[in-house]
Amino acid sequence: MFFLVQATDYAKHRKLLDQMFKLRKRVFFDELGWDVPVSGDIERDMYDELKPAYLLWTDESRTTLYGSLRLLPTTGPTLLNDVFRATYPNDIDLCHPVIWEGTRMCIDADEIAMSLPDVAPQDAMAMMLLALGECALDHGIHTLVSNYEPHMKRIYNRAGAPLIEIGKADGYGRRPVCCGLFDVSRATIDGMRKKTGMAKLYVKDGAERPRQPAHSGAWMTGSHATTRAAWINVA
């Protein structure tokens, strides 16, 4: 299931959040080699101290983590403005209460392979995007903004997410870093559900089971990828 954990519920979901920080360390530091703050077996930065919301993907008992993403309002400190400001034009202002930043999106490809063998890594990332869109719509967010490397546009396309790229810049690593806007609307979510064959992934109260797709076999159409590591955000 996909559900949102806000600051008031950190203590209730402490074990899942601990899994999330460990997963982030394995993905972003161990596998991708990013320059991120690491302490022992966890990855946690200053933005985690700002009481962000976390979108979590777990099993039905909410004991095993499959994926996660961090959400912050653009009215406060963000990676977008503090680190990646050069990735979008100076005349664009992305600080607004209904524009939120999504960062640290990742999945545990090994755990998914064991527990959900019909879900390929690229399909799992598309499911994360759909759940993110449903969550944002439910909470009154109009636009999601993200920094990403160019090849990740394939994941947005696979999920049917209408990504609007507004800029990119070099100097952050081996590849350019792009900045894109993801419109949150009922039409957007309906289009993503049609493209993926999935519906109602995000569960507001964490008590409802997501529906299986209309087609049999894999959760989404398309061939399975052989790569195990999957991620979406540069930030």
PASEBA-1860 file (N, C-alpha, C; in nm, 3 decimals):
! residues 235
1> MFFLVQAT> 0.084/-0.119/0.000/0.000/0.000/0.000/0.089/0.125/0.000 ~ 0.031/0.234/-0.049/0.098/0.362/-0.052/0.026/0.457/0.043 ~ 0.098/0.517/0.134/0.036/0.612/0.225/0.136/0.718/0.268 ~ 0.084/0.829/0.318/0.167/0.943/0.353/0.192/0.946/0.503 ~ 0.317/0.968/0.539/0.354/0.983/0.680/0.397/1.128/0.702 ~ 0.323/1.199/0.786/0.357/1.336/0.820/0.422/1.340/0.958 ~ 0.473/1.457/0.995/0.554/1.469/1.116/0.481/1.419/1.240 ~ 0.351/1.440/1.247/0.275/1.397/1.364/0.271/1.245/1.379
9> DYAKHRKL> 0.305/1.174/1.270/0.300/1.027/1.274/0.438/0.962/1.265 ~ 0.544/1.041/1.278/0.679/0.984/1.269/0.699/0.871/1.371 ~ 0.658/0.895/1.495/0.680/0.795/1.600/0.604/0.666/1.571 ~ 0.485/0.680/1.518/0.402/0.563/1.487/0.466/0.475/1.381 ~ 0.538/0.537/1.287/0.596/0.463/1.175/0.750/0.465/1.180 ~ 0.806/0.473/1.300/0.950/0.485/1.316/1.026/0.371/1.249 ~ 0.979/0.247/1.260/1.050/0.134/1.201/1.054/0.144/1.048 ~ 0.944/0.189/0.987/0.942/0.207/0.842/1.034/0.321/0.800
17> LDQMFKLR> 1.036/0.429/0.877/1.124/0.540/0.844/1.270/0.500/0.858 ~ 1.299/0.417/0.957/1.437/0.366/0.970/1.474/0.284/0.846 ~ 1.380/0.201/0.798/1.405/0.125/0.674/1.429/0.220/0.557 ~ 1.353/0.330/0.554/1.365/0.427/0.445/1.504/0.490/0.443 ~ 1.553/0.534/0.557/1.685/0.597/0.560/1.795/0.497/0.523 ~ 1.778/0.372/0.560/1.875/0.269/0.521/1.868/0.241/0.371 ~ 1.746/0.237/0.316/1.730/0.217/0.172/1.794/0.332/0.096 ~ 1.772/0.454/0.140/1.831/0.569/0.074/1.983/0.561/0.074
25> KRVFFDEL> 2.042/0.514/0.181/2.188/0.499/0.185/2.235/0.396/0.084 ~ 2.165/0.284/0.076/2.204/0.179/-0.019/2.190/0.227/-0.163 ~ 2.081/0.299/-0.194/2.057/0.342/-0.331/2.145/0.459/-0.370 ~ 2.137/0.568/-0.293/2.202/0.692/-0.336/2.351/0.697/-0.308 ~ 2.396/0.635/-0.199/2.538/0.638/-0.165/2.611/0.515/-0.217 ~ 2.561/0.396/-0.184/2.631/0.273/-0.223/2.623/0.246/-0.373 ~ 2.501/0.253/-0.430/2.483/0.215/-0.570/2.514/0.328/-0.668 ~ 2.468/0.448/-0.635/2.483/0.560/-0.729/2.605/0.646/-0.701
33> GWDVPVSG> 2.662/0.633/-0.583/2.783/0.706/-0.552/2.764/0.856/-0.536 ~ 2.646/0.898/-0.492/2.621/1.041/-0.474/2.694/1.094/-0.352 ~ 2.721/1.224/-0.353/2.782/1.292/-0.240/2.671/1.335/-0.144 ~ 2.626/1.240/-0.063/2.517/1.264/0.032/2.567/1.232/0.173 ~ 2.510/1.297/0.274/2.554/1.272/0.412/2.513/1.133/0.460 ~ 2.609/1.059/0.510/2.584/0.924/0.556/2.637/0.909/0.698 ~ 2.559/0.842/0.782/2.601/0.809/0.918/2.571/0.663/0.942 ~ 2.676/0.581/0.946/2.655/0.439/0.962/2.585/0.381/0.840
41> DIERDMYD> 2.468/0.321/0.862/2.396/0.258/0.751/2.276/0.340/0.705 ~ 2.271/0.470/0.739/2.159/0.553/0.697/2.206/0.675/0.619 ~ 2.119/0.728/0.533/2.140/0.854/0.462/2.030/0.949/0.505 ~ 2.073/1.061/0.560/1.978/1.160/0.612/2.043/1.297/0.600 ~ 1.968/1.396/0.551/2.026/1.529/0.534/1.947/1.635/0.610 ~ 1.987/1.760/0.593/1.925/1.869/0.668/1.777/1.887/0.636 ~ 1.736/1.846/0.518/1.597/1.864/0.480/1.505/1.765/0.551 ~ 1.563/1.657/0.601/1.484/1.564/0.682/1.457/1.619/0.821
49> ELKPAYLL> 1.527/1.726/0.858/1.503/1.790/0.987/1.390/1.892/0.979 ~ 1.339/1.918/0.859/1.235/2.019/0.839/1.094/1.962/0.848 ~ 1.082/1.841/0.900/0.954/1.772/0.915/0.879/1.756/0.783 ~ 0.946/1.697/0.682/0.878/1.673/0.554/0.774/1.563/0.566 ~ 0.696/1.549/0.462/0.606/1.435/0.451/0.677/1.328/0.367 ~ 0.652/1.202/0.399/0.713/1.091/0.326/0.603/1.002/0.268 ~ 0.610/0.980/0.138/0.521/0.883/0.075/0.589/0.747/0.082 ~ 0.524/0.652/0.149/0.582/0.519/0.167/0.501/0.415/0.091
57> WTDESRTT> 0.572/0.318/0.034/0.510/0.201/-0.028/0.552/0.080/0.055 ~ 0.454/0.012/0.112/0.483/-0.100/0.201/0.394/-0.220/0.167 ~ 0.419/-0.330/0.236/0.330/-0.445/0.227/0.201/-0.413/0.303 ~ 0.105/-0.503/0.298/-0.025/-0.477/0.359/-0.017/-0.464/0.511 ~ 0.080/-0.527/0.572/0.094/-0.518/0.718/0.174/-0.397/0.761 ~ 0.224/-0.323/0.665/0.304/-0.203/0.691/0.428/-0.234/0.777 ~ 0.493/-0.345/0.744/0.616/-0.383/0.814/0.737/-0.386/0.721 ~ 0.714/-0.399/0.590/0.823/-0.408/0.493/0.811/-0.294/0.394
65> LYGSLRLL> 0.921/-0.222/0.375/0.922/-0.107/0.285/0.963/-0.148/0.144 ~ 0.887/-0.102/0.044/0.920/-0.124/-0.097/0.977/0.002/-0.164 ~ 0.933/0.118/-0.120/0.979/0.242/-0.182/0.941/0.363/-0.099 ~ 1.002/0.477/-0.131/0.973/0.597/-0.054/1.007/0.722/-0.135 ~ 0.955/0.835/-0.088/0.979/0.965/-0.150/0.956/1.073/-0.045 ~ 1.033/1.181/-0.055/1.020/1.292/0.040/0.951/1.410/-0.028 ~ 0.859/1.474/0.045/0.786/1.590/-0.006/0.806/1.710/0.085 ~ 0.840/1.825/0.022/0.856/1.950/0.095/0.789/2.064/0.019
73> PTTGPTLL> 0.728/2.159/0.091/0.670/2.275/0.024/0.779/2.367/-0.026 ~ 0.759/2.429/-0.139/0.860/2.518/-0.196/0.862/2.654/-0.129 ~ 0.774/2.677/-0.032/0.775/2.803/0.043/0.885/2.807/0.148 ~ 0.950/2.692/0.171/1.059/2.684/0.266/1.186/2.637/0.196 ~ 1.290/2.601/0.272/1.414/2.552/0.212/1.391/2.424/0.132 ~ 1.450/2.418/0.014/1.442/2.299/-0.071/1.574/2.278/-0.142 ~ 1.598/2.156/-0.183/1.715/2.128/-0.266/1.707/2.204/-0.397 ~ 1.587/2.216/-0.449/1.565/2.286/-0.575/1.626/2.427/-0.572
81> NDVFRATY> 1.597/2.502/-0.468/1.642/2.640/-0.461/1.779/2.657/-0.395 ~ 1.814/2.568/-0.305/1.941/2.580/-0.234/2.058/2.522/-0.312 ~ 2.033/2.417/-0.390/2.141/2.346/-0.459/2.127/2.352/-0.611 ~ 2.006/2.332/-0.662/1.985/2.317/-0.806/1.918/2.439/-0.870 ~ 1.941/2.558/-0.813/1.875/2.678/-0.867/1.912/2.705/-1.012 ~ 2.029/2.662/-1.055/2.073/2.687/-1.193/2.000/2.601/-1.294 ~ 1.917/2.507/-1.248/1.850/2.417/-1.342/1.720/2.474/-1.398 ~ 1.679/2.592/-1.354/1.560/2.653/-1.414/1.581/2.804/-1.427
89> PNDIDLCH> 1.512/2.867/-1.522/1.537/3.008/-1.555/1.516/3.103/-1.437 ~ 1.592/3.211/-1.438/1.586/3.309/-1.330/1.451/3.380/-1.321 ~ 1.379/3.388/-1.434/1.252/3.461/-1.434/1.134/3.374/-1.392 ~ 1.161/3.252/-1.351/1.054/3.162/-1.305/1.060/3.152/-1.153 ~ 0.948/3.175/-1.088/0.939/3.166/-0.942/0.859/3.040/-0.907 ~ 0.926/2.946/-0.844/0.861/2.820/-0.809/0.827/2.810/-0.661 ~ 0.831/2.922/-0.591/0.795/2.923/-0.449/0.646/2.957/-0.435 ~ 0.567/2.857/-0.401/0.423/2.878/-0.390/0.364/2.766/-0.302
97> PVIWEGTR> 0.261/2.796/-0.223/0.204/2.695/-0.133/0.153/2.569/-0.203 ~ 0.114/2.579/-0.331/0.060/2.461/-0.398/0.163/2.395/-0.490 ~ 0.289/2.440/-0.482/0.398/2.374/-0.554/0.487/2.305/-0.453 ~ 0.503/2.175/-0.465/0.583/2.098/-0.370/0.698/2.027/-0.442 ~ 0.806/2.008/-0.371/0.923/1.940/-0.425/0.924/1.792/-0.383 ~ 0.950/1.705/-0.481/0.967/1.563/-0.452/1.112/1.524/-0.468 ~ 1.172/1.464/-0.365/1.312/1.423/-0.370/1.330/1.285/-0.308 ~ 1.449/1.230/-0.329/1.490/1.102/-0.270/1.392/0.988/-0.302
105> MCIDADEI> 1.337/0.989/-0.422/1.246/0.882/-0.463/1.327/0.758/-0.500 ~ 1.295/0.646/-0.437/1.370/0.523/-0.462/1.286/0.402/-0.427 ~ 1.329/0.289/-0.477/1.263/0.162/-0.446/1.367/0.059/-0.401 ~ 1.320/-0.039/-0.327/1.404/-0.152/-0.289/1.380/-0.262/-0.392 ~ 1.461/-0.261/-0.497/1.439/-0.353/-0.609/1.454/-0.498/-0.566 ~ 1.544/-0.527/-0.474/1.563/-0.664/-0.429/1.441/-0.714/-0.351 ~ 1.389/-0.630/-0.262/1.272/-0.669/-0.183/1.151/-0.687/-0.274 ~ 1.134/-0.599/-0.372/1.023/-0.611/-0.466/1.036/-0.739/-0.548
113> AMSLPDVA> 1.158/-0.772/-0.590/1.180/-0.894/-0.669/1.139/-1.018/-0.590 ~ 1.160/-1.016/-0.459/1.124/-1.131/-0.376/0.975/-1.133/-0.342 ~ 0.922/-1.019/-0.306/0.784/-1.013/-0.258/0.681/-0.990/-0.367 ~ 0.721/-0.918/-0.473/0.631/-0.885/-0.584/0.701/-0.919/-0.716 ~ 0.721/-1.047/-0.743/0.803/-1.087/-0.858/0.748/-1.044/-0.993 ~ 0.620/-1.012/-1.002/0.562/-0.969/-1.129/0.583/-0.820/-1.156 ~ 0.642/-0.748/-1.061/0.662/-0.605/-1.076/0.807/-0.577/-1.113 ~ 0.830/-0.533/-1.236/0.964/-0.498/-1.281/1.004/-0.363/-1.222
121> PQDAMAMM> 1.136/-0.337/-1.208/1.180/-0.211/-1.146/1.122/-0.087/-1.212 ~ 1.121/-0.081/-1.347/1.070/0.040/-1.411/0.919/0.053/-1.390 ~ 0.848/-0.059/-1.377/0.706/-0.053/-1.347/0.682/-0.007/-1.203 ~ 0.770/-0.051/-1.113/0.758/-0.007/-0.974/0.775/0.143/-0.962 ~ 0.869/0.199/-1.038/0.888/0.343/-1.035/0.766/0.417/-1.092 ~ 0.707/0.361/-1.195/0.586/0.420/-1.252/0.472/0.416/-1.151 ~ 0.464/0.308/-1.075/0.362/0.298/-0.970/0.385/0.404/-0.862 ~ 0.513/0.428/-0.828/0.544/0.533/-0.732/0.495/0.669/-0.782
129> LLALGECA> 0.517/0.694/-0.910/0.474/0.822/-0.967/0.322/0.837/-0.965 ~ 0.251/0.731/-0.997/0.105/0.738/-0.995/0.055/0.761/-0.853 ~ 0.110/0.687/-0.757/0.071/0.705/-0.617/0.103/0.847/-0.570 ~ 0.216/0.899/-0.615/0.253/1.037/-0.581/0.150/1.135/-0.636 ~ 0.110/1.115/-0.760/0.010/1.203/-0.819/-0.122/1.196/-0.745 ~ -0.166/1.075/-0.711/-0.291/1.059/-0.636/-0.282/1.126/-0.499 ~ -0.168/1.109/-0.434/-0.146/1.169/-0.303/-0.149/1.321/-0.313 ~ -0.079/1.376/-0.411/-0.074/1.521/-0.429/-0.213/1.578/-0.456
137> LDHGIHTL> -0.289/1.511/-0.541/-0.424/1.556/-0.572/-0.511/1.557/-0.446 ~ -0.496/1.454/-0.366/-0.576/1.441/-0.244/-0.543/1.551/-0.143 ~ -0.420/1.602/-0.147/-0.377/1.701/-0.048/-0.371/1.843/-0.103 ~ -0.430/1.866/-0.219/-0.442/2.001/-0.272/-0.316/2.058/-0.334 ~ -0.222/1.971/-0.369/-0.101/2.016/-0.438/-0.133/2.028/-0.587 ~ -0.098/2.141/-0.648/-0.129/2.164/-0.790/-0.013/2.126/-0.882 ~ 0.111/2.139/-0.833/0.229/2.113/-0.915/0.337/2.048/-0.832 ~ 0.401/1.946/-0.887/0.517/1.883/-0.827/0.639/1.921/-0.910
145> VSNYEPHM> 0.748/1.954/-0.844/0.871/1.989/-0.915/0.980/1.892/-0.874 ~ 1.063/1.856/-0.971/1.166/1.757/-0.945/1.290/1.784/-1.028 ~ 1.407/1.753/-0.972/1.531/1.752/-1.047/1.567/1.608/-1.078 ~ 1.616/1.583/-1.198/1.640/1.446/-1.242/1.744/1.447/-1.355 ~ 1.802/1.331/-1.381/1.891/1.315/-1.495/1.810/1.282/-1.619 ~ 1.859/1.319/-1.738/1.778/1.309/-1.861/1.714/1.174/-1.887 ~ 1.784/1.066/-1.857/1.728/0.934/-1.891/1.604/0.899/-1.809 ~ 1.581/0.970/-1.699/1.465/0.939/-1.616/1.334/0.985/-1.678
153> KRIYNRAG> 1.342/1.062/-1.788/1.219/1.101/-1.856/1.144/0.978/-1.909 ~ 1.217/0.871/-1.934/1.151/0.747/-1.979/1.055/0.694/-1.874 ~ 1.090/0.710/-1.747/1.004/0.663/-1.640/0.875/0.744/-1.635 ~ 0.887/0.876/-1.648/0.769/0.961/-1.653/0.680/0.922/-1.771 ~ 0.742/0.900/-1.886/0.664/0.861/-2.005/0.595/0.727/-1.982 ~ 0.663/0.635/-1.919/0.605/0.502/-1.895/0.483/0.511/-1.804 ~ 0.488/0.606/-1.711/0.377/0.624/-1.618/0.268/0.714/-1.674 ~ 0.290/0.770/-1.793/0.191/0.860/-1.851/0.188/0.995/-1.782
161> APLIEIGK> 0.296/1.031/-1.713/0.302/1.157/-1.639/0.345/1.270/-1.732 ~ 0.266/1.376/-1.743/0.298/1.487/-1.834/0.405/1.578/-1.775 ~ 0.529/1.543/-1.793/0.640/1.620/-1.739/0.674/1.737/-1.831 ~ 0.681/1.857/-1.775/0.720/1.977/-1.850/0.860/2.016/-1.805 ~ 0.957/1.998/-1.893/1.094/2.031/-1.858/1.116/2.181/-1.880 ~ 1.160/2.251/-1.776/1.176/2.396/-1.786/1.322/2.439/-1.785 ~ 1.414/2.346/-1.773/1.555/2.384/-1.775/1.646/2.269/-1.736 ~ 1.776/2.288/-1.755/1.875/2.191/-1.712/2.010/2.261/-1.705
169> ADGYGRRP> 2.102/2.200/-1.633/2.234/2.261/-1.614/2.338/2.152/-1.594 ~ 2.460/2.183/-1.631/2.574/2.096/-1.606/2.642/2.138/-1.475 ~ 2.741/2.059/-1.437/2.821/2.096/-1.321/2.784/2.027/-1.191 ~ 2.689/1.934/-1.197/2.647/1.864/-1.076/2.695/1.719/-1.072 ~ 2.755/1.673/-1.177/2.797/1.534/-1.184/2.831/1.496/-1.326 ~ 2.824/1.369/-1.354/2.861/1.320/-1.486/2.758/1.357/-1.593 ~ 2.635/1.379/-1.556/2.528/1.409/-1.652/2.461/1.542/-1.617 ~ 2.394/1.603/-1.715/2.317/1.724/-1.684/2.207/1.693/-1.584
177> VCCGLFDV> 2.167/1.794/-1.511/2.054/1.782/-1.419/1.940/1.867/-1.475 ~ 1.824/1.805/-1.491/1.707/1.873/-1.546/1.612/1.914/-1.434 ~ 1.527/2.009/-1.466/1.421/2.050/-1.375/1.288/2.037/-1.449 ~ 1.195/1.965/-1.390/1.066/1.943/-1.456/0.949/1.966/-1.364 ~ 0.838/2.006/-1.423/0.714/2.027/-1.351/0.612/1.920/-1.388 ~ 0.543/1.870/-1.289/0.444/1.765/-1.306/0.310/1.821/-1.261 ~ 0.221/1.846/-1.357/0.090/1.902/-1.328/0.004/1.799/-1.255 ~ -0.056/1.841/-1.147/-0.143/1.753/-1.068/-0.288/1.793/-1.092
185> SRATIDGM> -0.362/1.706/-1.155/-0.503/1.732/-1.183/-0.575/1.600/-1.200 ~ -0.707/1.606/-1.198/-0.786/1.484/-1.220/-0.758/1.426/-1.357 ~ -0.745/1.513/-1.458/-0.717/1.465/-1.594/-0.582/1.395/-1.600 ~ -0.483/1.451/-1.530/-0.350/1.389/-1.527/-0.356/1.250/-1.465 ~ -0.422/1.239/-1.351/-0.430/1.110/-1.282/-0.508/1.008/-1.365 ~ -0.616/1.052/-1.428/-0.693/0.961/-1.513/-0.608/0.910/-1.628 ~ -0.527/0.999/-1.687/-0.440/0.958/-1.796/-0.334/0.859/-1.751 ~ -0.278/0.880/-1.632/-0.178/0.788/-1.579/-0.239/0.652/-1.547
193> RKKTGMAK> -0.359/0.653/-1.493/-0.426/0.527/-1.462/-0.454/0.448/-1.590 ~ -0.493/0.518/-1.695/-0.519/0.452/-1.822/-0.390/0.395/-1.880 ~ -0.282/0.470/-1.871/-0.154/0.426/-1.928/-0.097/0.306/-1.852 ~ -0.109/0.307/-1.720/-0.048/0.201/-1.639/-0.140/0.082/-1.615 ~ -0.271/0.103/-1.631/-0.364/-0.005/-1.599/-0.388/-0.019/-1.451 ~ -0.345/0.080/-1.373/-0.363/0.076/-1.228/-0.461/0.184/-1.184 ~ -0.518/0.164/-1.065/-0.610/0.264/-1.010/-0.607/0.258/-0.858 ~ -0.624/0.373/-0.796/-0.634/0.384/-0.650/-0.518/0.317/-0.578
201> LYVKDGAE> -0.398/0.360/-0.610/-0.281/0.309/-0.540/-0.264/0.376/-0.403 ~ -0.282/0.509/-0.401/-0.263/0.582/-0.277/-0.382/0.562/-0.185 ~ -0.352/0.531/-0.059/-0.456/0.507/0.041/-0.441/0.610/0.151 ~ -0.539/0.696/0.165/-0.527/0.808/0.259/-0.509/0.762/0.402 ~ -0.586/0.661/0.444/-0.578/0.619/0.583/-0.499/0.489/0.600 ~ -0.441/0.441/0.491/-0.361/0.320/0.501/-0.440/0.195/0.533 ~ -0.571/0.195/0.504/-0.655/0.083/0.543/-0.719/0.010/0.426 ~ -0.690/0.056/0.305/-0.758/-0.001/0.189/-0.657/-0.067/0.096
209> RPRQPAHS> -0.689/-0.182/0.044/-0.598/-0.254/-0.044/-0.604/-0.198/-0.185 ~ -0.488/-0.169/-0.247/-0.489/-0.122/-0.386/-0.546/-0.228/-0.477 ~ -0.611/-0.186/-0.584/-0.668/-0.279/-0.681/-0.561/-0.335/-0.772 ~ -0.582/-0.457/-0.817/-0.495/-0.516/-0.917/-0.534/-0.464/-1.054 ~ -0.444/-0.463/-1.150/-0.477/-0.415/-1.283/-0.575/-0.506/-1.353 ~ -0.639/-0.451/-1.455/-0.738/-0.529/-1.530/-0.674/-0.646/-1.602 ~ -0.551/-0.625/-1.653/-0.484/-0.733/-1.725/-0.414/-0.825/-1.628 ~ -0.382/-0.944/-1.669/-0.315/-1.041/-1.582/-0.165/-1.030/-1.598
217> GAWMTGSH> -0.094/-1.099/-1.509/0.052/-1.102/-1.520/0.113/-0.982/-1.452 ~ 0.200/-0.912/-1.522/0.271/-0.798/-1.465/0.174/-0.688/-1.425 ~ 0.216/-0.606/-1.331/0.131/-0.496/-1.284/0.111/-0.393/-1.392 ~ 0.206/-0.383/-1.484/0.193/-0.289/-1.594/0.239/-0.357/-1.721 ~ 0.197/-0.301/-1.833/0.240/-0.358/-1.959/0.385/-0.324/-1.985 ~ 0.451/-0.406/-2.063/0.590/-0.380/-2.097/0.680/-0.491/-2.049 ~ 0.797/-0.500/-2.108/0.891/-0.604/-2.070/0.961/-0.568/-1.941 ~ 1.008/-0.669/-1.868/1.078/-0.648/-1.744/1.223/-0.609/-1.773
225> ATTRAAWI> 1.275/-0.521/-1.688/1.414/-0.479/-1.702/1.504/-0.569/-1.620 ~ 1.629/-0.578/-1.658/1.724/-0.661/-1.584/1.795/-0.581/-1.477 ~ 1.798/-0.449/-1.489/1.866/-0.369/-1.388/1.792/-0.373/-1.256 ~ 1.865/-0.373/-1.145/1.803/-0.385/-1.014/1.786/-0.250/-0.946 ~ 1.880/-0.159/-0.960/1.867/-0.030/-0.895/1.776/0.060/-0.974 ~ 1.685/0.128/-0.904/1.593/0.220/-0.973/1.573/0.341/-0.887 ~ 1.568/0.459/-0.947/1.551/0.581/-0.873/1.495/0.686/-0.968 ~ 1.451/0.798/-0.913/1.389/0.896/-1.000/1.449/1.035/-0.988
233> NVA> 1.488/1.076/-0.869/1.531/1.213/-0.849/1.682/1.224/-0.837 ~ 1.739/1.326/-0.896/1.878/1.359/-0.870/1.889/1.408/-0.726 ~ 1.792/1.483/-0.682/1.798/1.541/-0.548/1.770/1.437/-0.439
END
